[in-house]
Amino acid sequence: MKTVTVRYFASIREALGTGSERVNTAAPTLAALRDELIARGGAHAEALARGNAVRLALDQTMAADESAALPDGAEVAFFPPVTGG
């Protein structure tokens, strides 16, 4: 098991009612962590659903995809795509 800090931003934070949490996980990748969070059901399942456009960052660097390895002590951020204007 490893412990990671998960941060939520914008509409995801609003849906979950929290900006961050510490999570104990056996997930080897970002994708597996997202699946664990979705499996909680409720607001997590809705906000992080696979059909939703969700961006991820690992240790404050945008993740190119969810296959990135998840190290112990990592910080993972979930946020919706942002458009500027």
C-alpha positions in Angstrom: 0.0 0.0 0.0 1.1 3.5 -0.6 -0.3 6.9 0.4 -1.0 9.7 -2.1 -2.5 13.1 -1.8 -5.4 13.7 -4.2 -6.4 17.2 -5.0 -9.7 18.1 -6.8 -10.3 21.4 -8.6 -13.2 23.4 -10.1 -16.4 21.5 -10.7 -14.9 18.3 -9.4 -14.1 19.9 -6.1 -17.6 21.3 -5.9 -19.2 17.9 -6.7 -17.1 16.1 -4.1 -17.3 18.8 -1.4 -13.6 18.7 -0.7 -10.4 20.1 -2.3 -8.1 17.3 -1.2 -7.7 14.0 0.6 -5.1 11.5 1.5 -5.7 8.1 -0.1 -4.2 4.7 0.8 -4.0 2.8 -2.5 -2.5 -0.2 -4.1 -3.0 1.4 -7.6 0.1 1.1 -9.8 -1.0 3.8 -12.2 -3.1 7.0 -12.4 -5.8 5.0 -14.3 -6.0 2.4 -11.5 -6.3 5.2 -8.9 -9.1 6.8 -10.9 -10.9 3.5 -11.1 -10.5 3.0 -7.3 -12.0 6.4 -6.7 -14.9 5.8 -9.2 -15.6 2.5 -7.4 -16.4 4.4 -4.2 -19.7 5.3 -6.0 -21.8 8.3 -5.4 -20.3 11.7 -6.1 -16.9 10.2 -6.9 -18.4 7.9 -9.5 -20.3 10.8 -11.1 -17.5 13.4 -11.1 -14.7 11.1 -12.2 -16.7 8.8 -14.6 -14.8 7.5 -17.6 -17.2 9.4 -19.9 -16.2 12.7 -18.4 -13.4 14.8 -19.7 -11.0 14.9 -16.7 -7.4 16.0 -16.8 -4.8 14.7 -14.4 -1.5 16.0 -13.1 1.1 14.0 -11.2 3.4 15.9 -8.8 2.3 19.2 -10.5 3.1 18.0 -14.0 0.4 17.4 -16.5 0.0 13.7 -17.2 0.1 12.8 -20.9 -2.1 9.8 -20.2 -3.3 7.8 -17.3 -0.8 5.0 -17.7 1.8 6.9 -15.7 3.2 5.0 -12.7 1.9 6.1 -9.3 4.7 6.4 -6.7 4.3 6.4 -3.0 3.8 9.9 -1.6 2.7 11.4 -5.0 0.3 14.3 -5.4 -2.4 13.6 -8.0 -4.7 16.4 -9.2 -8.0 15.9 -11.0 -9.6 18.8 -12.9 -11.9 19.4 -15.8 -10.5 20.8 -19.0 -10.2 24.6 -18.9 -10.8 26.9 -21.8 -9.6 30.4 -22.0 -11.0 33.4 -23.8 
